Protein backbone atom coordinates (compact mmCIF):
# COMPACT_ATOMS: atom_id res chain seq x y z
CA UNK A 1 0.00 0.00 0.00
CA UNK A 2 2.92 2.44 0.64
CA UNK A 3 4.20 2.01 -3.02
CA UNK A 4 0.60 2.43 -4.27
CA UNK A 5 0.18 5.87 -2.67
CA UNK A 6 3.70 7.26 -4.18
CA UNK A 7 2.24 6.22 -7.70
CA UNK A 8 -0.94 8.25 -7.09
CA UNK A 9 1.01 11.36 -6.04
CA UNK A 10 3.40 11.05 -9.05
CA UNK A 11 0.52 10.66 -11.49
CA UNK A 12 -0.73 14.06 -10.27
CA UNK A 13 2.48 16.11 -10.16
CA UNK A 14 2.83 18.59 -13.19
CA UNK A 15 0.95 21.63 -15.23
CA UNK A 16 -1.93 22.67 -17.70
CA UNK A 17 -3.36 23.09 -21.24
CA UNK A 18 -5.08 21.69 -24.34
CA UNK A 19 -5.79 23.56 -27.57
CA UNK A 20 -7.66 22.71 -30.78
CA UNK A 21 -6.80 20.03 -33.31
CA UNK A 22 -5.31 22.71 -35.58
CA UNK A 23 -3.28 24.36 -32.81
CA UNK A 24 0.39 24.57 -33.74
CA UNK A 25 2.35 27.51 -32.36
CA UNK A 26 -0.51 29.26 -30.54
CA UNK A 27 0.91 28.40 -27.13
CA UNK A 28 -0.51 30.29 -24.19
CA UNK A 29 1.53 31.45 -21.20
CA UNK A 30 1.98 28.95 -18.38
CA UNK A 31 0.57 29.47 -14.91
CA UNK A 32 -2.56 31.43 -14.04
CA UNK A 33 -3.13 32.82 -17.54
CA UNK A 34 -2.93 29.32 -18.97
CA UNK A 35 -5.30 27.98 -16.34
CA UNK A 36 -7.88 30.71 -17.06
CA UNK A 37 -7.60 29.97 -20.77
CA UNK A 38 -8.13 26.28 -20.09
CA UNK A 39 -11.23 26.94 -17.99
CA UNK A 40 -12.67 29.18 -20.73
CA UNK A 41 -11.86 26.57 -23.38
CA UNK A 42 -13.74 23.90 -21.45
CA UNK A 43 -16.81 26.15 -21.25
CA UNK A 44 -16.60 26.69 -25.01
CA UNK A 45 -16.35 22.96 -25.46
CA UNK A 46 -19.64 22.44 -23.60
CA UNK A 47 -21.31 24.87 -25.99
CA UNK A 48 -19.74 23.17 -29.01
CA UNK A 49 -20.95 19.76 -27.86
CA UNK A 50 -24.47 21.11 -27.50
CA UNK A 51 -24.38 22.49 -31.04
CA UNK A 52 -23.13 19.18 -32.35
CA UNK A 53 -26.01 17.37 -30.66
CA UNK A 54 -28.38 19.73 -32.47
CA UNK A 55 -27.15 18.52 -35.83
CA UNK A 56 -23.82 20.10 -36.77
CA UNK A 57 -21.76 17.13 -35.60
CA UNK A 58 -22.67 14.48 -33.09
CA UNK A 59 -20.51 13.59 -30.16
CA UNK A 60 -20.52 10.02 -31.46
CA UNK A 61 -19.02 11.19 -34.76
CA UNK A 62 -16.25 12.98 -32.90
CA UNK A 63 -15.41 9.85 -30.91
CA UNK A 64 -15.41 7.86 -34.17
CA UNK A 65 -12.86 10.29 -35.62
CA UNK A 66 -10.56 9.58 -32.69
CA UNK A 67 -10.85 5.87 -33.42
CA UNK A 68 -11.71 3.00 -31.10
CA UNK A 69 -9.12 3.89 -28.46
CA UNK A 70 -10.31 5.16 -25.09
CA UNK A 71 -8.23 7.58 -22.96
CA UNK A 72 -7.37 4.63 -20.70
CA UNK A 73 -6.13 2.68 -23.73
CA UNK A 74 -3.84 5.55 -24.77
CA UNK A 75 -2.34 5.83 -21.27
CA UNK A 76 -1.72 2.06 -21.17
CA UNK A 77 0.01 2.26 -24.56
CA UNK A 78 2.11 5.14 -23.20
CA UNK A 79 3.10 2.91 -20.28
CA UNK A 80 4.11 0.18 -22.75
CA UNK A 81 5.99 2.50 -25.11
CA UNK A 82 9.42 0.95 -24.46
CA UNK A 83 8.08 -2.59 -24.86
CA UNK A 84 6.45 -1.64 -28.19
CA UNK A 85 9.97 -1.06 -29.60
CA UNK A 86 11.22 -4.47 -28.54
CA UNK A 87 12.83 -3.28 -25.30
CA UNK A 88 12.48 -6.09 -22.77
CA UNK A 89 14.49 -4.39 -20.05
CA UNK A 90 16.77 -1.42 -19.53
CA UNK A 91 18.70 0.60 -16.98
CA UNK A 92 19.64 4.26 -17.34
CA UNK A 93 21.42 6.85 -15.19
CA UNK A 94 19.64 10.16 -14.63
CA UNK A 95 21.18 13.43 -13.45
CA UNK A 96 18.65 16.02 -12.26
CA UNK A 97 19.72 19.65 -11.92
CA UNK A 98 17.21 21.90 -10.14
CA UNK A 99 17.38 25.70 -10.05
CA UNK A 100 15.25 27.57 -7.52
CA UNK A 101 13.71 30.55 -9.31
CA UNK A 102 15.65 32.38 -12.03
CA UNK A 103 19.36 32.48 -11.21
CA UNK A 104 18.73 30.94 -7.79
CA UNK A 105 20.39 28.11 -5.89
CA UNK A 106 21.20 25.01 -7.93
CA UNK A 107 21.00 21.43 -6.67
CA UNK A 108 21.95 18.19 -8.40
CA UNK A 109 20.96 14.59 -7.69
CA UNK A 110 21.69 11.27 -9.38
CA UNK A 111 19.18 8.45 -9.86
CA UNK A 112 18.89 5.16 -11.72
CA UNK A 113 15.79 3.98 -13.54
CA UNK A 114 15.11 0.31 -14.30
CA UNK A 115 12.47 -1.12 -16.64
CA UNK A 116 11.16 -4.64 -17.19
CA UNK A 117 8.61 -5.48 -19.89
CA UNK A 118 5.83 -4.98 -20.25
CA UNK A 119 5.50 -2.04 -17.87
CA UNK A 120 7.45 -2.34 -14.63
CA UNK A 121 9.42 0.80 -13.66
CA UNK A 122 11.66 1.34 -10.62
CA UNK A 123 13.67 4.45 -9.68
CA UNK A 124 16.51 4.25 -7.15
CA UNK A 125 18.40 7.04 -5.41
CA UNK A 126 21.41 5.93 -3.38
CA UNK A 127 20.10 2.37 -3.80
CA UNK A 128 16.82 3.34 -2.11
CA UNK A 129 13.54 2.96 -4.07
CA UNK A 130 11.89 6.35 -4.53
CA UNK A 131 9.37 5.51 -7.26
CA UNK A 132 7.69 2.40 -8.59
CA UNK A 133 4.83 1.68 -10.99
CA UNK A 134 3.55 -1.34 -12.86
CA UNK A 135 0.41 -2.15 -14.82
CA UNK A 136 -1.41 -3.57 -11.79
CA UNK A 137 -0.89 -0.37 -9.77
CA UNK A 138 -1.77 1.70 -12.82
CA UNK A 139 -5.12 -0.10 -13.13
CA UNK A 140 -5.88 0.62 -9.47
CA UNK A 141 -5.08 4.29 -9.95
CA UNK A 142 -7.38 4.48 -12.99
CA UNK A 143 -10.31 3.56 -10.75
CA UNK A 144 -9.67 6.61 -8.57
CA UNK A 145 -9.66 9.25 -11.29
CA UNK A 146 -11.83 10.53 -14.13
CA UNK A 147 -10.13 10.46 -17.55
CA UNK A 148 -11.27 12.30 -20.67
CA UNK A 149 -10.01 13.16 -24.14
CA UNK A 150 -9.48 16.87 -24.75
CA UNK A 151 -8.85 18.43 -28.18
CA UNK A 152 -5.76 17.06 -29.94
CA UNK A 153 -2.74 19.35 -30.15
CA UNK A 154 0.48 19.62 -32.14
CA UNK A 155 3.56 19.90 -29.92
CA UNK A 156 7.01 20.31 -31.50
CA UNK A 157 5.71 19.01 -34.86
CA UNK A 158 4.19 15.97 -33.10
CA UNK A 159 0.42 15.38 -33.20
CA UNK A 160 -0.73 14.41 -29.72
CA UNK A 161 -3.69 13.02 -27.89
CA UNK A 162 -4.44 15.25 -24.90
CA UNK A 163 -5.88 13.41 -21.91
CA UNK A 164 -7.17 15.07 -18.76
CA UNK A 165 -6.97 13.22 -15.45
CA UNK A 166 -8.80 14.37 -12.31
CA UNK A 167 -8.98 12.63 -8.92
CA UNK A 168 -12.50 11.56 -7.91
CA UNK A 169 -11.85 12.12 -4.21
CA UNK A 170 -13.28 15.49 -3.12
CA UNK A 171 -10.23 17.09 -1.42
CA UNK A 172 -8.02 16.41 -4.46
CA UNK A 173 -10.37 17.01 -7.40
CA UNK A 174 -8.75 20.40 -8.17
CA UNK A 175 -5.44 18.70 -8.93
CA UNK A 176 -5.86 18.31 -12.69
CA UNK A 177 -3.28 16.68 -14.92
CA UNK A 178 -2.89 16.65 -18.72
CA UNK A 179 -0.94 14.02 -20.68
CA UNK A 180 0.22 14.84 -24.22
CA UNK A 181 0.80 11.48 -25.93
CA UNK A 182 2.18 11.15 -29.48
CA UNK A 183 -0.46 9.73 -31.80
CA UNK A 184 2.03 7.78 -33.92
CA UNK A 185 3.91 5.82 -31.27
CA UNK A 186 2.36 6.75 -27.85
CA UNK A 187 5.47 8.24 -26.27
CA UNK A 188 4.84 11.00 -23.73
CA UNK A 189 5.63 14.44 -25.14
CA UNK A 190 4.43 16.73 -22.36
CA UNK A 191 2.78 16.52 -18.94
CA UNK A 192 1.06 19.52 -17.39
CA UNK A 193 -0.75 19.85 -14.08
CA UNK A 194 -2.26 22.10 -11.46
CA UNK A 195 -1.75 21.31 -7.80
CA UNK A 196 -3.29 23.00 -4.76
CA UNK A 197 -1.18 23.13 -1.60
CA UNK A 198 -2.44 23.09 2.00
CA UNK A 199 -3.23 26.83 1.79
CA UNK A 200 -5.19 26.25 -1.46
CA UNK A 201 -2.54 28.12 -3.45
CA UNK A 202 -2.31 26.85 -7.02
CA UNK A 203 1.03 25.61 -8.35
CA UNK A 204 1.47 24.91 -12.07
CA UNK A 205 3.93 22.46 -13.55
CA UNK A 206 4.86 21.65 -17.15
CA UNK A 207 7.35 18.97 -18.20
CA UNK A 208 8.56 18.48 -21.79
CA UNK A 209 10.41 15.38 -23.02
CA UNK A 210 13.09 15.14 -25.72
CA UNK A 211 14.14 11.85 -27.32
CA UNK A 212 17.07 10.35 -29.18
CA UNK A 213 18.04 7.02 -30.75
CA UNK A 214 20.36 4.55 -29.05
CA UNK A 215 21.84 1.35 -30.49
CA UNK A 216 20.61 2.55 -33.87
CA UNK A 217 17.01 1.46 -33.30
CA UNK A 218 15.51 2.45 -29.94
CA UNK A 219 13.98 5.91 -29.39
CA UNK A 220 14.37 6.78 -25.71
CA UNK A 221 14.36 9.92 -23.54
CA UNK A 222 17.38 12.18 -23.85
CA UNK A 223 16.22 14.95 -21.53
CA UNK A 224 13.17 16.25 -19.67
CA UNK A 225 12.65 19.87 -18.65
CA UNK A 226 10.21 20.71 -15.87
CA UNK A 227 9.10 24.20 -14.84
CA UNK A 228 6.97 25.14 -11.84
CA UNK A 229 5.02 28.43 -11.72
CA UNK A 230 2.82 30.20 -9.21
CA UNK A 231 -0.46 32.05 -9.89
CA UNK A 232 1.46 35.14 -11.06
CA UNK A 233 3.31 33.12 -13.72
CA UNK A 234 6.44 33.56 -11.61
CA UNK A 235 8.96 30.78 -12.18
CA UNK A 236 9.49 29.04 -8.83
CA UNK A 237 11.71 26.19 -9.95
CA UNK A 238 13.10 24.52 -13.05
CA UNK A 239 14.55 21.01 -13.29
CA UNK A 240 16.46 19.43 -16.16
CA UNK A 241 16.88 15.64 -16.13
CA UNK A 242 19.49 14.12 -18.45
CA UNK A 243 19.30 10.40 -19.30
CA UNK A 244 22.62 8.70 -20.04
CA UNK A 245 24.40 5.32 -20.12
CA UNK A 246 21.47 3.38 -21.54
CA UNK A 247 21.81 -0.40 -21.16
CA UNK A 248 19.08 -2.20 -23.10
CA UNK A 249 18.06 -5.88 -23.12
CA UNK A 250 20.75 -7.01 -20.68
CA UNK A 251 18.61 -9.70 -19.01
CA UNK A 252 17.06 -7.95 -15.99
CA UNK A 253 14.52 -10.18 -14.26
CA UNK A 254 11.62 -9.84 -11.82
CA UNK A 255 13.96 -11.14 -9.12
CA UNK A 256 16.01 -7.93 -9.39
CA UNK A 257 12.91 -5.79 -8.79
CA UNK A 258 11.64 -8.00 -6.00
CA UNK A 259 15.01 -7.86 -4.24
CA UNK A 260 15.15 -4.04 -4.43
CA UNK A 261 11.59 -3.70 -3.14
CA UNK A 262 11.49 -6.41 -0.48
CA UNK A 263 12.19 -4.12 2.51
CA UNK A 264 9.84 -1.36 1.35
CA UNK A 265 6.10 -1.08 1.31
CA UNK A 266 4.35 0.17 -1.82
CA UNK A 267 2.76 2.97 0.20
CA UNK A 268 6.22 4.50 0.71
CA UNK A 269 7.47 4.64 -2.85
CA UNK A 270 4.49 4.91 -5.20
CA UNK A 271 4.22 8.62 -5.94
C-alpha positions as CSV (number, residue, x, y, z in Angstrom):
1,X,0.0,0.0,0.0
2,X,2.9,2.4,0.6
3,X,4.2,2.0,-3.0
4,X,0.6,2.4,-4.3
5,X,0.2,5.9,-2.7
6,X,3.7,7.3,-4.2
7,X,2.2,6.2,-7.7
8,X,-0.9,8.2,-7.1
9,X,1.0,11.4,-6.0
10,X,3.4,11.1,-9.0
11,X,0.5,10.7,-11.5
12,X,-0.7,14.1,-10.3
13,X,2.5,16.1,-10.2
14,X,2.8,18.6,-13.2
15,X,1.0,21.6,-15.2
16,X,-1.9,22.7,-17.7
17,X,-3.4,23.1,-21.2
18,X,-5.1,21.7,-24.3
19,X,-5.8,23.6,-27.6
20,X,-7.7,22.7,-30.8
21,X,-6.8,20.0,-33.3
22,X,-5.3,22.7,-35.6
23,X,-3.3,24.4,-32.8
24,X,0.4,24.6,-33.7
25,X,2.3,27.5,-32.4
26,X,-0.5,29.3,-30.5
27,X,0.9,28.4,-27.1
28,X,-0.5,30.3,-24.2
29,X,1.5,31.5,-21.2
30,X,2.0,29.0,-18.4
31,X,0.6,29.5,-14.9
32,X,-2.6,31.4,-14.0
33,X,-3.1,32.8,-17.5
34,X,-2.9,29.3,-19.0
35,X,-5.3,28.0,-16.3
36,X,-7.9,30.7,-17.1
37,X,-7.6,30.0,-20.8
38,X,-8.1,26.3,-20.1
39,X,-11.2,26.9,-18.0
40,X,-12.7,29.2,-20.7
41,X,-11.9,26.6,-23.4
42,X,-13.7,23.9,-21.4
43,X,-16.8,26.2,-21.2
44,X,-16.6,26.7,-25.0
45,X,-16.3,23.0,-25.5
46,X,-19.6,22.4,-23.6
47,X,-21.3,24.9,-26.0
48,X,-19.7,23.2,-29.0
49,X,-20.9,19.8,-27.9
50,X,-24.5,21.1,-27.5
51,X,-24.4,22.5,-31.0
52,X,-23.1,19.2,-32.3
53,X,-26.0,17.4,-30.7
54,X,-28.4,19.7,-32.5
55,X,-27.2,18.5,-35.8
56,X,-23.8,20.1,-36.8
57,X,-21.8,17.1,-35.6
58,X,-22.7,14.5,-33.1
59,X,-20.5,13.6,-30.2
60,X,-20.5,10.0,-31.5
61,X,-19.0,11.2,-34.8
62,X,-16.2,13.0,-32.9
63,X,-15.4,9.8,-30.9
64,X,-15.4,7.9,-34.2
65,X,-12.9,10.3,-35.6
66,X,-10.6,9.6,-32.7
67,X,-10.9,5.9,-33.4
68,X,-11.7,3.0,-31.1
69,X,-9.1,3.9,-28.5
70,X,-10.3,5.2,-25.1
71,X,-8.2,7.6,-23.0
72,X,-7.4,4.6,-20.7
73,X,-6.1,2.7,-23.7
74,X,-3.8,5.5,-24.8
75,X,-2.3,5.8,-21.3
76,X,-1.7,2.1,-21.2
77,X,0.0,2.3,-24.6
78,X,2.1,5.1,-23.2
79,X,3.1,2.9,-20.3
80,X,4.1,0.2,-22.7
81,X,6.0,2.5,-25.1
82,X,9.4,0.9,-24.5
83,X,8.1,-2.6,-24.9
84,X,6.5,-1.6,-28.2
85,X,10.0,-1.1,-29.6
86,X,11.2,-4.5,-28.5
87,X,12.8,-3.3,-25.3
88,X,12.5,-6.1,-22.8
89,X,14.5,-4.4,-20.1
90,X,16.8,-1.4,-19.5
91,X,18.7,0.6,-17.0
92,X,19.6,4.3,-17.3
93,X,21.4,6.8,-15.2
94,X,19.6,10.2,-14.6
95,X,21.2,13.4,-13.5
96,X,18.7,16.0,-12.3
97,X,19.7,19.6,-11.9
98,X,17.2,21.9,-10.1
99,X,17.4,25.7,-10.0
100,X,15.2,27.6,-7.5
101,X,13.7,30.5,-9.3
102,X,15.7,32.4,-12.0
103,X,19.4,32.5,-11.2
104,X,18.7,30.9,-7.8
105,X,20.4,28.1,-5.9
106,X,21.2,25.0,-7.9
107,X,21.0,21.4,-6.7
108,X,21.9,18.2,-8.4
109,X,21.0,14.6,-7.7
110,X,21.7,11.3,-9.4
111,X,19.2,8.5,-9.9
112,X,18.9,5.2,-11.7
113,X,15.8,4.0,-13.5
114,X,15.1,0.3,-14.3
115,X,12.5,-1.1,-16.6
116,X,11.2,-4.6,-17.2
117,X,8.6,-5.5,-19.9
118,X,5.8,-5.0,-20.2
119,X,5.5,-2.0,-17.9
120,X,7.5,-2.3,-14.6
121,X,9.4,0.8,-13.7
122,X,11.7,1.3,-10.6
123,X,13.7,4.5,-9.7
124,X,16.5,4.2,-7.1
125,X,18.4,7.0,-5.4
126,X,21.4,5.9,-3.4
127,X,20.1,2.4,-3.8
128,X,16.8,3.3,-2.1
129,X,13.5,3.0,-4.1
130,X,11.9,6.4,-4.5
131,X,9.4,5.5,-7.3
132,X,7.7,2.4,-8.6
133,X,4.8,1.7,-11.0
134,X,3.5,-1.3,-12.9
135,X,0.4,-2.2,-14.8
136,X,-1.4,-3.6,-11.8
137,X,-0.9,-0.4,-9.8
138,X,-1.8,1.7,-12.8
139,X,-5.1,-0.1,-13.1
140,X,-5.9,0.6,-9.5
141,X,-5.1,4.3,-10.0
142,X,-7.4,4.5,-13.0
143,X,-10.3,3.6,-10.8
144,X,-9.7,6.6,-8.6
145,X,-9.7,9.3,-11.3
146,X,-11.8,10.5,-14.1
147,X,-10.1,10.5,-17.6
148,X,-11.3,12.3,-20.7
149,X,-10.0,13.2,-24.1
150,X,-9.5,16.9,-24.8
151,X,-8.9,18.4,-28.2
152,X,-5.8,17.1,-29.9
153,X,-2.7,19.3,-30.2
154,X,0.5,19.6,-32.1
155,X,3.6,19.9,-29.9
156,X,7.0,20.3,-31.5
157,X,5.7,19.0,-34.9
158,X,4.2,16.0,-33.1
159,X,0.4,15.4,-33.2
160,X,-0.7,14.4,-29.7
161,X,-3.7,13.0,-27.9
162,X,-4.4,15.3,-24.9
163,X,-5.9,13.4,-21.9
164,X,-7.2,15.1,-18.8
165,X,-7.0,13.2,-15.5
166,X,-8.8,14.4,-12.3
167,X,-9.0,12.6,-8.9
168,X,-12.5,11.6,-7.9
169,X,-11.9,12.1,-4.2
170,X,-13.3,15.5,-3.1
171,X,-10.2,17.1,-1.4
172,X,-8.0,16.4,-4.5
173,X,-10.4,17.0,-7.4
174,X,-8.8,20.4,-8.2
175,X,-5.4,18.7,-8.9
176,X,-5.9,18.3,-12.7
177,X,-3.3,16.7,-14.9
178,X,-2.9,16.6,-18.7
179,X,-0.9,14.0,-20.7
180,X,0.2,14.8,-24.2
181,X,0.8,11.5,-25.9
182,X,2.2,11.1,-29.5
183,X,-0.5,9.7,-31.8
184,X,2.0,7.8,-33.9
185,X,3.9,5.8,-31.3
186,X,2.4,6.7,-27.8
187,X,5.5,8.2,-26.3
188,X,4.8,11.0,-23.7
189,X,5.6,14.4,-25.1
190,X,4.4,16.7,-22.4
191,X,2.8,16.5,-18.9
192,X,1.1,19.5,-17.4
193,X,-0.8,19.9,-14.1
194,X,-2.3,22.1,-11.5
195,X,-1.8,21.3,-7.8
196,X,-3.3,23.0,-4.8
197,X,-1.2,23.1,-1.6
198,X,-2.4,23.1,2.0
199,X,-3.2,26.8,1.8
200,X,-5.2,26.2,-1.5
201,X,-2.5,28.1,-3.4
202,X,-2.3,26.8,-7.0
203,X,1.0,25.6,-8.3
204,X,1.5,24.9,-12.1
205,X,3.9,22.5,-13.5
206,X,4.9,21.6,-17.2
207,X,7.3,19.0,-18.2
208,X,8.6,18.5,-21.8
209,X,10.4,15.4,-23.0
210,X,13.1,15.1,-25.7
211,X,14.1,11.9,-27.3
212,X,17.1,10.3,-29.2
213,X,18.0,7.0,-30.8
214,X,20.4,4.5,-29.0
215,X,21.8,1.4,-30.5
216,X,20.6,2.5,-33.9
217,X,17.0,1.5,-33.3
218,X,15.5,2.5,-29.9
219,X,14.0,5.9,-29.4
220,X,14.4,6.8,-25.7
221,X,14.4,9.9,-23.5
222,X,17.4,12.2,-23.9
223,X,16.2,15.0,-21.5
224,X,13.2,16.3,-19.7
225,X,12.6,19.9,-18.7
226,X,10.2,20.7,-15.9
227,X,9.1,24.2,-14.8
228,X,7.0,25.1,-11.8
229,X,5.0,28.4,-11.7
230,X,2.8,30.2,-9.2
231,X,-0.5,32.0,-9.9
232,X,1.5,35.1,-11.1
233,X,3.3,33.1,-13.7
234,X,6.4,33.6,-11.6
235,X,9.0,30.8,-12.2
236,X,9.5,29.0,-8.8
237,X,11.7,26.2,-10.0
238,X,13.1,24.5,-13.1
239,X,14.5,21.0,-13.3
240,X,16.5,19.4,-16.2
241,X,16.9,15.6,-16.1
242,X,19.5,14.1,-18.5
243,X,19.3,10.4,-19.3
244,X,22.6,8.7,-20.0
245,X,24.4,5.3,-20.1
246,X,21.5,3.4,-21.5
247,X,21.8,-0.4,-21.2
248,X,19.1,-2.2,-23.1
249,X,18.1,-5.9,-23.1
250,X,20.7,-7.0,-20.7
251,X,18.6,-9.7,-19.0
252,X,17.1,-7.9,-16.0
253,X,14.5,-10.2,-14.3
254,X,11.6,-9.8,-11.8
255,X,14.0,-11.1,-9.1
256,X,16.0,-7.9,-9.4
257,X,12.9,-5.8,-8.8
258,X,11.6,-8.0,-6.0
259,X,15.0,-7.9,-4.2
260,X,15.2,-4.0,-4.4
261,X,11.6,-3.7,-3.1
262,X,11.5,-6.4,-0.5
263,X,12.2,-4.1,2.5
264,X,9.8,-1.4,1.3
265,X,6.1,-1.1,1.3
266,X,4.3,0.2,-1.8
267,X,2.8,3.0,0.2
268,X,6.2,4.5,0.7
269,X,7.5,4.6,-2.9
270,X,4.5,4.9,-5.2
271,X,4.2,8.6,-5.9
